[in-house]
Amino acid sequence: MQPGGLPAMQAILQQAQQMQQELTAAEVTGTAGGGLVSAVMSGGGELKSLTIDPKVVDPDDVDTLSDLIVAAVREANTKVQGLAMSKMGPLAGGLGGLGLPGFE
């Protein structure tokens, strides 16, 4: 280990904790069907709300509604992953040489 490596590692861990808190507090929205269905997720991946426009509710075509819900949740999840990469990516790049899982 290089001299002063431990304080540098502590600073990196503090920065990671701060970024994780910011990420968890963030919210993203995924939509489908031109906005007829929207899903709001926290940065931690928790589904916070699901909004369905009454125009898309057809008792004879539940499959379409199901597809729109899945698409909106998927889009929100993709946005959460992108947000995590943008927040944690620079930091994770600095951890690549440590051999930690997920930071290669």
PyMOL CGO cylinders between C-alpha atoms (Angstrom):
from pymol import cmd
from pymol.cgo import CYLINDER

trace = [
    CYLINDER, 0.00, 0.00, 0.00, 1.22, 3.48, -0.78, 0.3, 1, 1, 1, 1, 1, 1,
    CYLINDER, 1.22, 3.48, -0.78, 1.92, 5.90, 2.06, 0.3, 1, 1, 1, 1, 1, 1,
    CYLINDER, 1.92, 5.90, 2.06, -1.27, 7.73, 2.93, 0.3, 1, 1, 1, 1, 1, 1,
    CYLINDER, -1.27, 7.73, 2.93, -3.38, 5.05, 1.24, 0.3, 1, 1, 1, 1, 1, 1,
    CYLINDER, -3.38, 5.05, 1.24, -5.69, 4.49, 4.20, 0.3, 1, 1, 1, 1, 1, 1,
    CYLINDER, -5.69, 4.49, 4.20, -6.85, 8.12, 4.51, 0.3, 1, 1, 1, 1, 1, 1,
    CYLINDER, -6.85, 8.12, 4.51, -7.44, 8.18, 0.75, 0.3, 1, 1, 1, 1, 1, 1,
    CYLINDER, -7.44, 8.18, 0.75, -9.54, 5.02, 1.02, 0.3, 1, 1, 1, 1, 1, 1,
    CYLINDER, -9.54, 5.02, 1.02, -11.56, 6.55, 3.87, 0.3, 1, 1, 1, 1, 1, 1,
    CYLINDER, -11.56, 6.55, 3.87, -12.23, 9.62, 1.73, 0.3, 1, 1, 1, 1, 1, 1,
    CYLINDER, -12.23, 9.62, 1.73, -13.37, 7.41, -1.14, 0.3, 1, 1, 1, 1, 1, 1,
    CYLINDER, -13.37, 7.41, -1.14, -15.70, 5.48, 1.17, 0.3, 1, 1, 1, 1, 1, 1,
    CYLINDER, -15.70, 5.48, 1.17, -17.15, 8.71, 2.57, 0.3, 1, 1, 1, 1, 1, 1,
    CYLINDER, -17.15, 8.71, 2.57, -17.72, 9.97, -0.96, 0.3, 1, 1, 1, 1, 1, 1,
    CYLINDER, -17.72, 9.97, -0.96, -19.39, 6.66, -1.89, 0.3, 1, 1, 1, 1, 1, 1,
    CYLINDER, -19.39, 6.66, -1.89, -21.72, 6.89, 1.12, 0.3, 1, 1, 1, 1, 1, 1,
    CYLINDER, -21.72, 6.89, 1.12, -22.68, 10.44, 0.21, 0.3, 1, 1, 1, 1, 1, 1,
    CYLINDER, -22.68, 10.44, 0.21, -23.35, 9.45, -3.41, 0.3, 1, 1, 1, 1, 1, 1,
    CYLINDER, -23.35, 9.45, -3.41, -25.43, 6.47, -2.24, 0.3, 1, 1, 1, 1, 1, 1,
    CYLINDER, -25.43, 6.47, -2.24, -27.56, 8.77, -0.07, 0.3, 1, 1, 1, 1, 1, 1,
    CYLINDER, -27.56, 8.77, -0.07, -28.06, 11.17, -2.98, 0.3, 1, 1, 1, 1, 1, 1,
    CYLINDER, -28.06, 11.17, -2.98, -28.94, 8.28, -5.26, 0.3, 1, 1, 1, 1, 1, 1,
    CYLINDER, -28.94, 8.28, -5.26, -31.47, 6.84, -2.81, 0.3, 1, 1, 1, 1, 1, 1,
    CYLINDER, -31.47, 6.84, -2.81, -33.13, 10.26, -2.42, 0.3, 1, 1, 1, 1, 1, 1,
    CYLINDER, -33.13, 10.26, -2.42, -33.44, 10.76, -6.19, 0.3, 1, 1, 1, 1, 1, 1,
    CYLINDER, -33.44, 10.76, -6.19, -36.53, 9.79, -8.17, 0.3, 1, 1, 1, 1, 1, 1,
    CYLINDER, -36.53, 9.79, -8.17, -36.90, 8.93, -11.84, 0.3, 1, 1, 1, 1, 1, 1,
    CYLINDER, -36.90, 8.93, -11.84, -39.99, 8.45, -13.99, 0.3, 1, 1, 1, 1, 1, 1,
    CYLINDER, -39.99, 8.45, -13.99, -40.51, 5.92, -16.74, 0.3, 1, 1, 1, 1, 1, 1,
    CYLINDER, -40.51, 5.92, -16.74, -43.42, 6.23, -19.15, 0.3, 1, 1, 1, 1, 1, 1,
    CYLINDER, -43.42, 6.23, -19.15, -45.12, 4.10, -21.77, 0.3, 1, 1, 1, 1, 1, 1,
    CYLINDER, -45.12, 4.10, -21.77, -47.91, 4.56, -24.27, 0.3, 1, 1, 1, 1, 1, 1,
    CYLINDER, -47.91, 4.56, -24.27, -47.06, 8.19, -24.83, 0.3, 1, 1, 1, 1, 1, 1,
    CYLINDER, -47.06, 8.19, -24.83, -47.38, 8.96, -21.13, 0.3, 1, 1, 1, 1, 1, 1,
    CYLINDER, -47.38, 8.96, -21.13, -50.57, 6.99, -20.54, 0.3, 1, 1, 1, 1, 1, 1,
    CYLINDER, -50.57, 6.99, -20.54, -48.73, 4.91, -17.95, 0.3, 1, 1, 1, 1, 1, 1,
    CYLINDER, -48.73, 4.91, -17.95, -45.97, 6.28, -15.75, 0.3, 1, 1, 1, 1, 1, 1,
    CYLINDER, -45.97, 6.28, -15.75, -43.89, 4.67, -13.02, 0.3, 1, 1, 1, 1, 1, 1,
    CYLINDER, -43.89, 4.67, -13.02, -41.87, 6.62, -10.46, 0.3, 1, 1, 1, 1, 1, 1,
    CYLINDER, -41.87, 6.62, -10.46, -38.92, 4.84, -8.84, 0.3, 1, 1, 1, 1, 1, 1,
    CYLINDER, -38.92, 4.84, -8.84, -36.48, 5.88, -6.18, 0.3, 1, 1, 1, 1, 1, 1,
    CYLINDER, -36.48, 5.88, -6.18, -32.79, 5.87, -7.01, 0.3, 1, 1, 1, 1, 1, 1,
    CYLINDER, -32.79, 5.87, -7.01, -32.62, 2.75, -4.86, 0.3, 1, 1, 1, 1, 1, 1,
    CYLINDER, -32.62, 2.75, -4.86, -34.99, 0.93, -7.22, 0.3, 1, 1, 1, 1, 1, 1,
    CYLINDER, -34.99, 0.93, -7.22, -38.15, 1.10, -5.10, 0.3, 1, 1, 1, 1, 1, 1,
    CYLINDER, -38.15, 1.10, -5.10, -41.36, 1.62, -7.10, 0.3, 1, 1, 1, 1, 1, 1,
    CYLINDER, -41.36, 1.62, -7.10, -42.89, 4.72, -5.51, 0.3, 1, 1, 1, 1, 1, 1,
    CYLINDER, -42.89, 4.72, -5.51, -45.97, 5.23, -7.66, 0.3, 1, 1, 1, 1, 1, 1,
    CYLINDER, -45.97, 5.23, -7.66, -47.74, 3.99, -10.75, 0.3, 1, 1, 1, 1, 1, 1,
    CYLINDER, -47.74, 3.99, -10.75, -50.12, 6.25, -12.66, 0.3, 1, 1, 1, 1, 1, 1,
    CYLINDER, -50.12, 6.25, -12.66, -52.53, 4.89, -15.27, 0.3, 1, 1, 1, 1, 1, 1,
    CYLINDER, -52.53, 4.89, -15.27, -54.58, 7.20, -17.46, 0.3, 1, 1, 1, 1, 1, 1,
    CYLINDER, -54.58, 7.20, -17.46, -58.21, 5.98, -17.46, 0.3, 1, 1, 1, 1, 1, 1,
    CYLINDER, -58.21, 5.98, -17.46, -58.19, 6.10, -21.29, 0.3, 1, 1, 1, 1, 1, 1,
    CYLINDER, -58.19, 6.10, -21.29, -55.94, 3.04, -21.37, 0.3, 1, 1, 1, 1, 1, 1,
    CYLINDER, -55.94, 3.04, -21.37, -58.13, 0.92, -19.08, 0.3, 1, 1, 1, 1, 1, 1,
    CYLINDER, -58.13, 0.92, -19.08, -60.12, -1.48, -21.25, 0.3, 1, 1, 1, 1, 1, 1,
    CYLINDER, -60.12, -1.48, -21.25, -61.57, -4.51, -19.42, 0.3, 1, 1, 1, 1, 1, 1,
    CYLINDER, -61.57, -4.51, -19.42, -61.51, -6.43, -22.70, 0.3, 1, 1, 1, 1, 1, 1,
    CYLINDER, -61.51, -6.43, -22.70, -57.80, -5.75, -23.28, 0.3, 1, 1, 1, 1, 1, 1,
    CYLINDER, -57.80, -5.75, -23.28, -55.96, -6.23, -19.99, 0.3, 1, 1, 1, 1, 1, 1,
    CYLINDER, -55.96, -6.23, -19.99, -52.88, -7.54, -21.82, 0.3, 1, 1, 1, 1, 1, 1,
    CYLINDER, -52.88, -7.54, -21.82, -52.14, -4.16, -23.37, 0.3, 1, 1, 1, 1, 1, 1,
    CYLINDER, -52.14, -4.16, -23.37, -52.41, -2.46, -20.00, 0.3, 1, 1, 1, 1, 1, 1,
    CYLINDER, -52.41, -2.46, -20.00, -50.07, -5.06, -18.48, 0.3, 1, 1, 1, 1, 1, 1,
    CYLINDER, -50.07, -5.06, -18.48, -47.56, -4.50, -21.28, 0.3, 1, 1, 1, 1, 1, 1,
    CYLINDER, -47.56, -4.50, -21.28, -47.66, -0.73, -20.75, 0.3, 1, 1, 1, 1, 1, 1,
    CYLINDER, -47.66, -0.73, -20.75, -47.10, -1.12, -17.00, 0.3, 1, 1, 1, 1, 1, 1,
    CYLINDER, -47.10, -1.12, -17.00, -44.14, -3.43, -17.55, 0.3, 1, 1, 1, 1, 1, 1,
    CYLINDER, -44.14, -3.43, -17.55, -42.68, -1.04, -20.14, 0.3, 1, 1, 1, 1, 1, 1,
    CYLINDER, -42.68, -1.04, -20.14, -43.00, 1.97, -17.83, 0.3, 1, 1, 1, 1, 1, 1,
    CYLINDER, -43.00, 1.97, -17.83, -41.39, 0.13, -14.90, 0.3, 1, 1, 1, 1, 1, 1,
    CYLINDER, -41.39, 0.13, -14.90, -38.58, -1.13, -17.15, 0.3, 1, 1, 1, 1, 1, 1,
    CYLINDER, -38.58, -1.13, -17.15, -37.89, 2.37, -18.41, 0.3, 1, 1, 1, 1, 1, 1,
    CYLINDER, -37.89, 2.37, -18.41, -37.80, 3.72, -14.86, 0.3, 1, 1, 1, 1, 1, 1,
    CYLINDER, -37.80, 3.72, -14.86, -35.44, 0.91, -13.84, 0.3, 1, 1, 1, 1, 1, 1,
    CYLINDER, -35.44, 0.91, -13.84, -33.15, 1.68, -16.79, 0.3, 1, 1, 1, 1, 1, 1,
    CYLINDER, -33.15, 1.68, -16.79, -33.10, 5.33, -15.70, 0.3, 1, 1, 1, 1, 1, 1,
    CYLINDER, -33.10, 5.33, -15.70, -32.23, 4.29, -12.12, 0.3, 1, 1, 1, 1, 1, 1,
    CYLINDER, -32.23, 4.29, -12.12, -29.31, 2.24, -13.44, 0.3, 1, 1, 1, 1, 1, 1,
    CYLINDER, -29.31, 2.24, -13.44, -28.15, 5.15, -15.59, 0.3, 1, 1, 1, 1, 1, 1,
    CYLINDER, -28.15, 5.15, -15.59, -28.40, 7.51, -12.64, 0.3, 1, 1, 1, 1, 1, 1,
    CYLINDER, -28.40, 7.51, -12.64, -26.38, 5.10, -10.50, 0.3, 1, 1, 1, 1, 1, 1,
    CYLINDER, -26.38, 5.10, -10.50, -23.69, 4.87, -13.16, 0.3, 1, 1, 1, 1, 1, 1,
    CYLINDER, -23.69, 4.87, -13.16, -23.52, 8.65, -13.55, 0.3, 1, 1, 1, 1, 1, 1,
    CYLINDER, -23.52, 8.65, -13.55, -23.28, 9.18, -9.78, 0.3, 1, 1, 1, 1, 1, 1,
    CYLINDER, -23.28, 9.18, -9.78, -21.11, 6.22, -8.84, 0.3, 1, 1, 1, 1, 1, 1,
    CYLINDER, -21.11, 6.22, -8.84, -19.26, 5.65, -12.11, 0.3, 1, 1, 1, 1, 1, 1,
    CYLINDER, -19.26, 5.65, -12.11, -16.36, 8.05, -11.53, 0.3, 1, 1, 1, 1, 1, 1,
    CYLINDER, -16.36, 8.05, -11.53, -15.91, 6.72, -8.01, 0.3, 1, 1, 1, 1, 1, 1,
    CYLINDER, -15.91, 6.72, -8.01, -16.23, 3.10, -9.09, 0.3, 1, 1, 1, 1, 1, 1,
    CYLINDER, -16.23, 3.10, -9.09, -13.56, 3.71, -11.72, 0.3, 1, 1, 1, 1, 1, 1,
    CYLINDER, -13.56, 3.71, -11.72, -11.18, 4.67, -8.94, 0.3, 1, 1, 1, 1, 1, 1,
    CYLINDER, -11.18, 4.67, -8.94, -11.87, 1.39, -7.15, 0.3, 1, 1, 1, 1, 1, 1,
    CYLINDER, -11.87, 1.39, -7.15, -11.19, -0.81, -10.18, 0.3, 1, 1, 1, 1, 1, 1,
    CYLINDER, -11.19, -0.81, -10.18, -7.67, -1.68, -9.14, 0.3, 1, 1, 1, 1, 1, 1,
    CYLINDER, -7.67, -1.68, -9.14, -8.77, -3.03, -5.78, 0.3, 1, 1, 1, 1, 1, 1,
    CYLINDER, -8.77, -3.03, -5.78, -10.38, -6.17, -7.15, 0.3, 1, 1, 1, 1, 1, 1,
    CYLINDER, -10.38, -6.17, -7.15, -13.71, -5.46, -5.47, 0.3, 1, 1, 1, 1, 1, 1,
    CYLINDER, -13.71, -5.46, -5.47, -16.76, -7.15, -6.99, 0.3, 1, 1, 1, 1, 1, 1,
    CYLINDER, -16.76, -7.15, -6.99, -18.74, -4.79, -9.17, 0.3, 1, 1, 1, 1, 1, 1,
    CYLINDER, -18.74, -4.79, -9.17, -15.87, -2.31, -9.45, 0.3, 1, 1, 1, 1, 1, 1,
    CYLINDER, -15.87, -2.31, -9.45, -13.76, -4.01, -12.13, 0.3, 1, 1, 1, 1, 1, 1,
]
cmd.load_cgo(trace, "trace")
